[in-house]
Amino acid sequence: MNEELRERLRELKVKQGMNVEKKIAYLLKKEGRGLSRNTITKVIGELGFPLLSNRKKRNRTRYKRFEREKPNELW
């Protein structure tokens, strides 16, 4: 990755704020410089910006288990 692109990432990060890798990827794509969000996050970390995860863990759905006393008791 060249220094010009790194400097553009730095500009966008300072201008846009925190947790905007998706928006930066969109803006770079409009400029004709497509980069993945993972690459953008990696480079932003290398530039010294703090990395914060905006992903929240989803609660797993618990299935309600049941058992009938006899076969075909449901019908």
PDB file of N, CA, C and O in Angstrom:
ATOM      1  N   MET A   1       0.851  -1.166   0.000  1.00  0.00           N
ATOM      2  CA  MET A   1       0.000   0.000   0.000  1.00  0.00           C
ATOM      3  C   MET A   1       0.902   1.236   0.000  1.00  0.00           C
ATOM      4  O   MET A   1       1.835   1.335   0.798  1.00  0.00           O
ATOM      5  N   ASN A   2       0.617   2.168  -0.895  1.00  0.00           N
ATOM      6  CA  ASN A   2       1.484   3.342  -1.004  1.00  0.00           C
ATOM      7  C   ASN A   2       1.148   4.389   0.061  1.00  0.00           C
ATOM      8  O   ASN A   2       0.094   4.348   0.695  1.00  0.00           O
ATOM      9  N   GLU A   3       2.073   5.318   0.230  1.00  0.00           N
ATOM     10  CA  GLU A   3       1.937   6.342   1.276  1.00  0.00           C
ATOM     11  C   GLU A   3       0.783   7.300   0.991  1.00  0.00           C
ATOM     12  O   GLU A   3       0.159   7.817   1.918  1.00  0.00           O
ATOM     13  N   GLU A   4       0.502   7.532  -0.278  1.00  0.00           N
ATOM     14  CA  GLU A   4      -0.605   8.425  -0.635  1.00  0.00           C
ATOM     15  C   GLU A   4      -1.933   7.870  -0.122  1.00  0.00           C
ATOM     16  O   GLU A   4      -2.764   8.609   0.405  1.00  0.00           O
ATOM     17  N   LEU A   5      -2.118   6.574  -0.281  1.00  0.00           N
ATOM     18  CA  LEU A   5      -3.352   5.941   0.182  1.00  0.00           C
ATOM     19  C   LEU A   5      -3.413   5.919   1.707  1.00  0.00           C
ATOM     20  O   LEU A   5      -4.480   6.116   2.289  1.00  0.00           O
ATOM     21  N   ARG A   6      -2.282   5.681   2.351  1.00  0.00           N
ATOM     22  CA  ARG A   6      -2.246   5.727   3.822  1.00  0.00           C
ATOM     23  C   ARG A   6      -2.614   7.123   4.331  1.00  0.00           C
ATOM     24  O   ARG A   6      -3.348   7.262   5.310  1.00  0.00           O
ATOM     25  N   GLU A   7      -2.101   8.145   3.661  1.00  0.00           N
ATOM     26  CA  GLU A   7      -2.414   9.517   4.067  1.00  0.00           C
ATOM     27  C   GLU A   7      -3.897   9.824   3.851  1.00  0.00           C
ATOM     28  O   GLU A   7      -4.512  10.527   4.654  1.00  0.00           O
ATOM     29  N   ARG A   8      -4.464   9.299   2.775  1.00  0.00           N
ATOM     30  CA  ARG A   8      -5.906   9.492   2.524  1.00  0.00           C
ATOM     31  C   ARG A   8      -6.727   8.803   3.611  1.00  0.00           C
ATOM     32  O   ARG A   8      -7.733   9.348   4.066  1.00  0.00           O
ATOM     33  N   LEU A   9      -6.306   7.615   4.029  1.00  0.00           N
ATOM     34  CA  LEU A   9      -6.994   6.921   5.124  1.00  0.00           C
ATOM     35  C   LEU A   9      -6.912   7.735   6.412  1.00  0.00           C
ATOM     36  O   LEU A   9      -7.889   7.834   7.155  1.00  0.00           O
ATOM     37  N   ARG A  10      -5.744   8.315   6.671  1.00  0.00           N
ATOM     38  CA  ARG A  10      -5.576   9.140   7.874  1.00  0.00           C
ATOM     39  C   ARG A  10      -6.526  10.341   7.826  1.00  0.00           C
ATOM     40  O   ARG A  10      -7.180  10.658   8.820  1.00  0.00           O
ATOM     41  N   GLU A  11      -6.601  11.008   6.664  1.00  0.00           N
ATOM     42  CA  GLU A  11      -7.505  12.154   6.512  1.00  0.00           C
ATOM     43  C   GLU A  11      -8.952  11.762   6.784  1.00  0.00           C
ATOM     44  O   GLU A  11      -9.659  12.432   7.537  1.00  0.00           O
ATOM     45  N   LEU A  12      -9.380  10.675   6.165  1.00  0.00           N
ATOM     46  CA  LEU A  12     -10.769  10.243   6.321  1.00  0.00           C
ATOM     47  C   LEU A  12     -11.069   9.844   7.756  1.00  0.00           C
ATOM     48  O   LEU A  12     -12.153  10.132   8.265  1.00  0.00           O
ATOM     49  N   LYS A  13     -10.133   9.190   8.410  1.00  0.00           N
ATOM     50  CA  LYS A  13     -10.345   8.762   9.793  1.00  0.00           C
ATOM     51  C   LYS A  13     -10.484   9.970  10.711  1.00  0.00           C
ATOM     52  O   LYS A  13     -11.359   9.995  11.576  1.00  0.00           O
ATOM     53  N   VAL A  14      -9.630  10.966  10.529  1.00  0.00           N
ATOM     54  CA  VAL A  14      -9.705  12.167  11.364  1.00  0.00           C
ATOM     55  C   VAL A  14     -11.012  12.911  11.091  1.00  0.00           C
ATOM     56  O   VAL A  14     -11.657  13.405  12.016  1.00  0.00           O
ATOM     57  N   LYS A  15     -11.391  12.987   9.830  1.00  0.00           N
ATOM     58  CA  LYS A  15     -12.604  13.719   9.452  1.00  0.00           C
ATOM     59  C   LYS A  15     -13.874  13.000   9.903  1.00  0.00           C
ATOM     60  O   LYS A  15     -14.811  13.642  10.377  1.00  0.00           O
ATOM     61  N   GLN A  16     -13.913  11.670   9.760  1.00  0.00           N
ATOM     62  CA  GLN A  16     -15.136  10.912  10.014  1.00  0.00           C
ATOM     63  C   GLN A  16     -15.318  10.528  11.473  1.00  0.00           C
ATOM     64  O   GLN A  16     -16.453  10.463  11.943  1.00  0.00           O
ATOM     65  N   GLY A  17     -14.252  10.274  12.198  1.00  0.00           N
ATOM     66  CA  GLY A  17     -14.378   9.921  13.610  1.00  0.00           C
ATOM     67  C   GLY A  17     -14.151   8.438  13.864  1.00  0.00           C
ATOM     68  O   GLY A  17     -13.405   7.775  13.144  1.00  0.00           O
ATOM     69  N   MET A  18     -14.816   7.929  14.910  1.00  0.00           N
ATOM     70  CA  MET A  18     -14.591   6.562  15.368  1.00  0.00           C
ATOM     71  C   MET A  18     -15.512   5.564  14.663  1.00  0.00           C
ATOM     72  O   MET A  18     -16.631   5.900  14.275  1.00  0.00           O
ATOM     73  N   ASN A  19     -15.024   4.343  14.508  1.00  0.00           N
ATOM     74  CA  ASN A  19     -15.801   3.209  13.992  1.00  0.00           C
ATOM     75  C   ASN A  19     -16.504   3.516  12.678  1.00  0.00           C
ATOM     76  O   ASN A  19     -17.713   3.321  12.551  1.00  0.00           O
ATOM     77  N   VAL A  20     -15.759   3.985  11.724  1.00  0.00           N
ATOM     78  CA  VAL A  20     -16.352   4.341  10.439  1.00  0.00           C
ATOM     79  C   VAL A  20     -15.655   3.619   9.283  1.00  0.00           C
ATOM     80  O   VAL A  20     -15.612   4.135   8.166  1.00  0.00           O
ATOM     81  N   GLU A  21     -15.119   2.451   9.543  1.00  0.00           N
ATOM     82  CA  GLU A  21     -14.401   1.724   8.502  1.00  0.00           C
ATOM     83  C   GLU A  21     -15.303   1.424   7.309  1.00  0.00           C
ATOM     84  O   GLU A  21     -14.857   1.464   6.162  1.00  0.00           O
ATOM     85  N   LYS A  22     -16.561   1.125   7.580  1.00  0.00           N
ATOM     86  CA  LYS A  22     -17.507   0.828   6.498  1.00  0.00           C
ATOM     87  C   LYS A  22     -17.705   2.059   5.615  1.00  0.00           C
ATOM     88  O   LYS A  22     -17.722   1.952   4.389  1.00  0.00           O
ATOM     89  N   LYS A  23     -17.853   3.219   6.237  1.00  0.00           N
ATOM     90  CA  LYS A  23     -18.045   4.456   5.484  1.00  0.00           C
ATOM     91  C   LYS A  23     -16.783   4.820   4.708  1.00  0.00           C
ATOM     92  O   LYS A  23     -16.864   5.270   3.565  1.00  0.00           O
ATOM     93  N   ILE A  24     -15.623   4.628   5.322  1.00  0.00           N
ATOM     94  CA  ILE A  24     -14.362   4.913   4.637  1.00  0.00           C
ATOM     95  C   ILE A  24     -14.210   3.997   3.425  1.00  0.00           C
ATOM     96  O   ILE A  24     -13.767   4.441   2.365  1.00  0.00           O
ATOM     97  N   ALA A  25     -14.572   2.728   3.571  1.00  0.00           N
ATOM     98  CA  ALA A  25     -14.499   1.792   2.444  1.00  0.00           C
ATOM     99  C   ALA A  25     -15.399   2.267   1.308  1.00  0.00           C
ATOM    100  O   ALA A  25     -15.025   2.190   0.138  1.00  0.00           O
ATOM    101  N   TYR A  26     -16.583   2.758   1.656  1.00  0.00           N
ATOM    102  CA  TYR A  26     -17.522   3.260   0.646  1.00  0.00           C
ATOM    103  C   TYR A  26     -16.942   4.486  -0.063  1.00  0.00           C
ATOM    104  O   TYR A  26     -16.991   4.578  -1.289  1.00  0.00           O
ATOM    105  N   LEU A  27     -16.397   5.422   0.708  1.00  0.00           N
ATOM    106  CA  LEU A  27     -15.833   6.638   0.113  1.00  0.00           C
ATOM    107  C   LEU A  27     -14.643   6.325  -0.789  1.00  0.00           C
ATOM    108  O   LEU A  27     -14.502   6.914  -1.861  1.00  0.00           O
ATOM    109  N   LEU A  28     -13.791   5.402  -0.359  1.00  0.00           N
ATOM    110  CA  LEU A  28     -12.643   5.022  -1.191  1.00  0.00           C
ATOM    111  C   LEU A  28     -13.092   4.315  -2.461  1.00  0.00           C
ATOM    112  O   LEU A  28     -12.488   4.486  -3.519  1.00  0.00           O
ATOM    113  N   LYS A  29     -14.151   3.523  -2.355  1.00  0.00           N
ATOM    114  CA  LYS A  29     -14.666   2.829  -3.540  1.00  0.00           C
ATOM    115  C   LYS A  29     -15.190   3.843  -4.555  1.00  0.00           C
ATOM    116  O   LYS A  29     -15.012   3.670  -5.760  1.00  0.00           O
ATOM    117  N   LYS A  30     -15.840   4.906  -4.060  1.00  0.00           N
ATOM    118  CA  LYS A  30     -16.320   5.960  -4.955  1.00  0.00           C
ATOM    119  C   LYS A  30     -15.165   6.665  -5.648  1.00  0.00           C
ATOM    120  O   LYS A  30     -15.315   7.145  -6.772  1.00  0.00           O
ATOM    121  N   GLU A  31     -14.011   6.732  -4.986  1.00  0.00           N
ATOM    122  CA  GLU A  31     -12.820   7.351  -5.570  1.00  0.00           C
ATOM    123  C   GLU A  31     -12.078   6.397  -6.500  1.00  0.00           C
ATOM    124  O   GLU A  31     -11.116   6.794  -7.157  1.00  0.00           O
ATOM    125  N   GLY A  32     -12.517   5.148  -6.558  1.00  0.00           N
ATOM    126  CA  GLY A  32     -11.859   4.172  -7.413  1.00  0.00           C
ATOM    127  C   GLY A  32     -10.730   3.426  -6.736  1.00  0.00           C
ATOM    128  O   GLY A  32      -9.911   2.802  -7.410  1.00  0.00           O
ATOM    129  N   ARG A  33     -10.671   3.477  -5.414  1.00  0.00           N
ATOM    130  CA  ARG A  33      -9.627   2.791  -4.640  1.00  0.00           C
ATOM    131  C   ARG A  33     -10.285   1.813  -3.684  1.00  0.00           C
ATOM    132  O   ARG A  33     -10.363   2.078  -2.485  1.00  0.00           O
ATOM    133  N   GLY A  34     -10.745   0.719  -4.183  1.00  0.00           N
ATOM    134  CA  GLY A  34     -11.451  -0.241  -3.343  1.00  0.00           C
ATOM    135  C   GLY A  34     -10.531  -0.973  -2.382  1.00  0.00           C
ATOM    136  O   GLY A  34      -9.546  -1.587  -2.794  1.00  0.00           O
ATOM    137  N   LEU A  35     -10.857  -0.905  -1.102  1.00  0.00           N
ATOM    138  CA  LEU A  35     -10.149  -1.655  -0.066  1.00  0.00           C
ATOM    139  C   LEU A  35     -11.184  -2.327   0.815  1.00  0.00           C
ATOM    140  O   LEU A  35     -12.285  -1.811   1.004  1.00  0.00           O
ATOM    141  N   SER A  36     -10.824  -3.475   1.350  1.00  0.00           N
ATOM    142  CA  SER A  36     -11.746  -4.158   2.257  1.00  0.00           C
ATOM    143  C   SER A  36     -11.742  -3.466   3.613  1.00  0.00           C
ATOM    144  O   SER A  36     -10.794  -2.763   3.962  1.00  0.00           O
ATOM    145  N   ARG A  37     -12.814  -3.675   4.373  1.00  0.00           N
ATOM    146  CA  ARG A  37     -12.907  -3.079   5.706  1.00  0.00           C
ATOM    147  C   ARG A  37     -11.822  -3.624   6.623  1.00  0.00           C
ATOM    148  O   ARG A  37     -11.304  -2.901   7.475  1.00  0.00           O
ATOM    149  N   ASN A  38     -11.477  -4.894   6.453  1.00  0.00           N
ATOM    150  CA  ASN A  38     -10.421  -5.476   7.288  1.00  0.00           C
ATOM    151  C   ASN A  38      -9.079  -4.797   7.026  1.00  0.00           C
ATOM    152  O   ASN A  38      -8.325  -4.522   7.960  1.00  0.00           O
ATOM    153  N   THR A  39      -8.785  -4.529   5.764  1.00  0.00           N
ATOM    154  CA  THR A  39      -7.538  -3.848   5.426  1.00  0.00           C
ATOM    155  C   THR A  39      -7.537  -2.435   5.991  1.00  0.00           C
ATOM    156  O   THR A  39      -6.528  -1.971   6.522  1.00  0.00           O
ATOM    157  N   ILE A  40      -8.664  -1.758   5.875  1.00  0.00           N
ATOM    158  CA  ILE A  40      -8.768  -0.398   6.404  1.00  0.00           C
ATOM    159  C   ILE A  40      -8.556  -0.404   7.911  1.00  0.00           C
ATOM    160  O   ILE A  40      -7.827   0.438   8.436  1.00  0.00           O
ATOM    161  N   THR A  41      -9.180  -1.335   8.607  1.00  0.00           N
ATOM    162  CA  THR A  41      -9.026  -1.438  10.059  1.00  0.00           C
ATOM    163  C   THR A  41      -7.567  -1.700  10.429  1.00  0.00           C
ATOM    164  O   THR A  41      -7.044  -1.106  11.372  1.00  0.00           O
ATOM    165  N   LYS A  42      -6.920  -2.587   9.686  1.00  0.00           N
ATOM    166  CA  LYS A  42      -5.517  -2.921   9.949  1.00  0.00           C
ATOM    167  C   LYS A  42      -4.619  -1.700   9.769  1.00  0.00           C
ATOM    168  O   LYS A  42      -3.766  -1.425  10.613  1.00  0.00           O
ATOM    169  N   VAL A  43      -4.809  -0.974   8.679  1.00  0.00           N
ATOM    170  CA  VAL A  43      -3.971   0.195   8.404  1.00  0.00           C
ATOM    171  C   VAL A  43      -4.233   1.297   9.424  1.00  0.00           C
ATOM    172  O   VAL A  43      -3.298   1.965   9.866  1.00  0.00           O
ATOM    173  N   ILE A  44      -5.487   1.492   9.799  1.00  0.00           N
ATOM    174  CA  ILE A  44      -5.815   2.507  10.804  1.00  0.00           C
ATOM    175  C   ILE A  44      -5.121   2.176  12.126  1.00  0.00           C
ATOM    176  O   ILE A  44      -4.634   3.071  12.816  1.00  0.00           O
ATOM    177  N   GLY A  45      -5.077   0.899  12.473  1.00  0.00           N
ATOM    178  CA  GLY A  45      -4.358   0.485  13.676  1.00  0.00           C
ATOM    179  C   GLY A  45      -2.870   0.752  13.563  1.00  0.00           C
ATOM    180  O   GLY A  45      -2.237   1.175  14.530  1.00  0.00           O
ATOM    181  N   GLU A  46      -2.300   0.505  12.377  1.00  0.00           N
ATOM    182  CA  GLU A  46      -0.877   0.762  12.155  1.00  0.00           C
ATOM    183  C   GLU A  46      -0.556   2.255  12.217  1.00  0.00           C
ATOM    184  O   GLU A  46       0.557   2.645  12.570  1.00  0.00           O
ATOM    185  N   LEU A  47      -1.542   3.085  11.872  1.00  0.00           N
ATOM    186  CA  LEU A  47      -1.345   4.534  11.916  1.00  0.00           C
ATOM    187  C   LEU A  47      -1.425   5.085  13.332  1.00  0.00           C
ATOM    188  O   LEU A  47      -1.157   6.265  13.558  1.00  0.00           O
ATOM    189  N   GLY A  48      -1.793   4.237  14.282  1.00  0.00           N
ATOM    190  CA  GLY A  48      -1.799   4.653  15.679  1.00  0.00           C
ATOM    191  C   GLY A  48      -3.151   5.055  16.232  1.00  0.00           C
ATOM    192  O   GLY A  48      -3.236   5.524  17.367  1.00  0.00           O
ATOM    193  N   PHE A  49      -4.206   4.883  15.455  1.00  0.00           N
ATOM    194  CA  PHE A  49      -5.537   5.202  15.962  1.00  0.00           C
ATOM    195  C   PHE A  49      -6.033   4.052  16.830  1.00  0.00           C
ATOM    196  O   PHE A  49      -5.742   2.890  16.546  1.00  0.00           O
ATOM    197  N   PRO A  50      -6.780   4.367  17.884  1.00  0.00           N
ATOM    198  CA  PRO A  50      -7.329   3.283  18.714  1.00  0.00           C
ATOM    199  C   PRO A  50      -8.408   2.525  17.949  1.00  0.00           C
ATOM    200  O   PRO A  50      -9.203   3.117  17.219  1.00  0.00           O
ATOM    201  N   LEU A  51      -8.424   1.226  18.126  1.00  0.00           N
ATOM    202  CA  LEU A  51      -9.417   0.393  17.456  1.00  0.00           C
ATOM    203  C   LEU A  51     -10.484  -0.015  18.455  1.00  0.00           C
ATOM    204  O   LEU A  51     -10.185  -0.579  19.507  1.00  0.00           O
ATOM    205  N   LEU A  52     -11.707   0.271  18.120  1.00  0.00           N
ATOM    206  CA  LEU A  52     -12.831  -0.122  18.951  1.00  0.00           C
ATOM    207  C   LEU A  52     -13.734  -1.013  18.128  1.00  0.00           C
ATOM    208  O   LEU A  52     -14.020  -0.723  16.966  1.00  0.00           O
ATOM    209  N   SER A  53     -14.169  -2.070  18.719  1.00  0.00           N
ATOM    210  CA  SER A  53     -15.062  -2.978  18.014  1.00  0.00           C
ATOM    211  C   SER A  53     -16.491  -2.497  18.190  1.00  0.00           C
ATOM    212  O   SER A  53     -16.928  -2.216  19.306  1.00  0.00           O
ATOM    213  N   ASN A  54     -17.216  -2.405  17.085  1.00  0.00           N
ATOM    214  CA  ASN A  54     -18.610  -2.003  17.175  1.00  0.00           C
ATOM    215  C   ASN A  54     -19.546  -3.203  17.051  1.00  0.00           C
ATOM    216  O   ASN A  54     -20.759  -3.050  16.912  1.00  0.00           O
ATOM    217  N   ARG A  55     -18.979  -4.355  17.102  1.00  0.00           N
ATOM    218  CA  ARG A  55     -19.794  -5.563  17.003  1.00  0.00           C
ATOM    219  C   ARG A  55     -20.228  -5.998  18.389  1.00  0.00           C
ATOM    220  O   ARG A  55     -19.412  -6.104  19.305  1.00  0.00           O
ATOM    221  N   LYS A  56     -21.496  -6.244  18.533  1.00  0.00           N
ATOM    222  CA  LYS A  56     -22.020  -6.714  19.804  1.00  0.00           C
ATOM    223  C   LYS A  56     -22.332  -8.197  19.671  1.00  0.00           C
ATOM    224  O   LYS A  56     -22.782  -8.662  18.624  1.00  0.00           O
ATOM    225  N   LYS A  57     -22.089  -8.918  20.734  1.00  0.00           N
ATOM    226  CA  LYS A  57     -22.401 -10.334  20.717  1.00  0.00           C
ATOM    227  C   LYS A  57     -23.911 -10.510  20.762  1.00  0.00           C
ATOM    228  O   LYS A  57     -24.605  -9.864  21.548  1.00  0.00           O
ATOM    229  N   ARG A  58     -24.393 -11.375  19.925  1.00  0.00           N
ATOM    230  CA  ARG A  58     -25.821 -11.661  19.923  1.00  0.00           C
ATOM    231  C   ARG A  58     -26.117 -12.736  20.948  1.00  0.00           C
ATOM    232  O   ARG A  58     -25.350 -13.683  21.118  1.00  0.00           O
ATOM    233  N   ASN A  59     -27.225 -12.576  21.617  1.00  0.00           N
ATOM    234  CA  ASN A  59     -27.656 -13.611  22.544  1.00  0.00           C
ATOM    235  C   ASN A  59     -28.171 -14.796  21.747  1.00  0.00           C
ATOM    236  O   ASN A  59     -28.939 -14.633  20.798  1.00  0.00           O
ATOM    237  N   ARG A  60     -27.754 -15.960  22.130  1.00  0.00           N
ATOM    238  CA  ARG A  60     -28.207 -17.156  21.441  1.00  0.00           C
ATOM    239  C   ARG A  60     -29.631 -17.470  21.856  1.00  0.00           C
ATOM    240  O   ARG A  60     -29.981 -17.376  23.032  1.00  0.00           O
ATOM    241  N   THR A  61     -30.429 -17.836  20.906  1.00  0.00           N
ATOM    242  CA  THR A  61     -31.814 -18.191  21.187  1.00  0.00           C
ATOM    243  C   THR A  61     -31.839 -19.566  21.833  1.00  0.00           C
ATOM    244  O   THR A  61     -31.286 -20.531  21.306  1.00  0.00           O
ATOM    245  N   ARG A  62     -32.473 -19.632  22.952  1.00  0.00           N
ATOM    246  CA  ARG A  62     -32.623 -20.914  23.636  1.00  0.00           C
ATOM    247  C   ARG A  62     -33.900 -21.574  23.147  1.00  0.00           C
ATOM    248  O   ARG A  62     -34.975 -20.974  23.155  1.00  0.00           O
ATOM    249  N   TYR A  63     -33.761 -22.788  22.731  1.00  0.00           N
ATOM    250  CA  TYR A  63     -34.926 -23.530  22.290  1.00  0.00           C
ATOM    251  C   TYR A  63     -35.634 -24.112  23.502  1.00  0.00           C
ATOM    252  O   TYR A  63     -35.002 -24.628  24.423  1.00  0.00           O
ATOM    253  N   LYS A  64     -36.939 -24.021  23.483  1.00  0.00           N
ATOM    254  CA  LYS A  64     -37.712 -24.576  24.573  1.00  0.00           C
ATOM    255  C   LYS A  64     -37.853 -26.074  24.315  1.00  0.00           C
ATOM    256  O   LYS A  64     -38.453 -26.499  23.328  1.00  0.00           O
ATOM    257  N   ARG A  65     -37.302 -26.836  25.200  1.00  0.00           N
ATOM    258  CA  ARG A  65     -37.335 -28.286  25.039  1.00  0.00           C
ATOM    259  C   ARG A  65     -38.529 -28.857  25.779  1.00  0.00           C
ATOM    260  O   ARG A  65     -38.899 -28.376  26.850  1.00  0.00           O
ATOM    261  N   PHE A  66     -39.112 -29.856  25.216  1.00  0.00           N
ATOM    262  CA  PHE A  66     -40.220 -30.517  25.879  1.00  0.00           C
ATOM    263  C   PHE A  66     -40.148 -32.004  25.575  1.00  0.00           C
ATOM    264  O   PHE A  66     -39.533 -32.436  24.601  1.00  0.00           O
ATOM    265  N   GLU A  67     -40.778 -32.750  26.417  1.00  0.00           N
ATOM    266  CA  GLU A  67     -40.797 -34.190  26.235  1.00  0.00           C
ATOM    267  C   GLU A  67     -42.170 -34.682  26.679  1.00  0.00           C
ATOM    268  O   GLU A  67     -42.656 -34.322  27.751  1.00  0.00           O
ATOM    269  N   ARG A  68     -42.769 -35.487  25.864  1.00  0.00           N
ATOM    270  CA  ARG A  68     -44.080 -36.042  26.192  1.00  0.00           C
ATOM    271  C   ARG A  68     -43.885 -37.332  26.982  1.00  0.00           C
ATOM    272  O   ARG A  68     -42.869 -38.015  26.855  1.00  0.00           O
ATOM    273  N   GLU A  69     -44.875 -37.640  27.790  1.00  0.00           N
ATOM    274  CA  GLU A  69     -44.764 -38.850  28.603  1.00  0.00           C
ATOM    275  C   GLU A  69     -44.892 -40.108  27.758  1.00  0.00           C
ATOM    276  O   GLU A  69     -44.244 -41.117  28.038  1.00  0.00           O
ATOM    277  N   LYS A  70     -45.732 -40.049  26.718  1.00  0.00           N
ATOM    278  CA  LYS A  70     -45.947 -41.217  25.862  1.00  0.00           C
ATOM    279  C   LYS A  70     -45.768 -40.807  24.405  1.00  0.00           C
ATOM    280  O   LYS A  70     -45.968 -39.641  24.064  1.00  0.00           O
ATOM    281  N   PRO A  71     -45.396 -41.745  23.547  1.00  0.00           N
ATOM    282  CA  PRO A  71     -45.277 -41.440  22.123  1.00  0.00           C
ATOM    283  C   PRO A  71     -46.625 -40.986  21.548  1.00  0.00           C
ATOM    284  O   PRO A  71     -47.675 -41.485  21.951  1.00  0.00           O
ATOM    285  N   ASN A  72     -46.589 -40.059  20.626  1.00  0.00           N
ATOM    286  CA  ASN A  72     -47.770 -39.511  19.946  1.00  0.00           C
ATOM    287  C   ASN A  72     -48.763 -38.852  20.895  1.00  0.00           C
ATOM    288  O   ASN A  72     -49.936 -38.722  20.545  1.00  0.00           O
ATOM    289  N   GLU A  73     -48.352 -38.447  22.042  1.00  0.00           N
ATOM    290  CA  GLU A  73     -49.250 -37.789  22.988  1.00  0.00           C
ATOM    291  C   GLU A  73     -49.623 -36.381  22.491  1.00  0.00           C
ATOM    292  O   GLU A  73     -50.649 -35.829  22.888  1.00  0.00           O
ATOM    293  N   LEU A  74     -48.805 -35.826  21.650  1.00  0.00           N
ATOM    294  CA  LEU A  74     -49.074 -34.498  21.120  1.00  0.00           C
ATOM    295  C   LEU A  74     -50.309 -34.496  20.231  1.00  0.00           C
ATOM    296  O   LEU A  74     -51.044 -33.509  20.213  1.00  0.00           O
ATOM    297  N   TRP A  75     -50.555 -35.561  19.502  1.00  0.00           N
ATOM    298  CA  TRP A  75     -51.661 -35.606  18.546  1.00  0.00           C
ATOM    299  C   TRP A  75     -52.873 -36.076  19.264  1.00  0.00           C
ATOM    300  O   TRP A  75     -53.940 -36.195  18.661  1.00  0.00           O
TER     301      TRP A  75
END
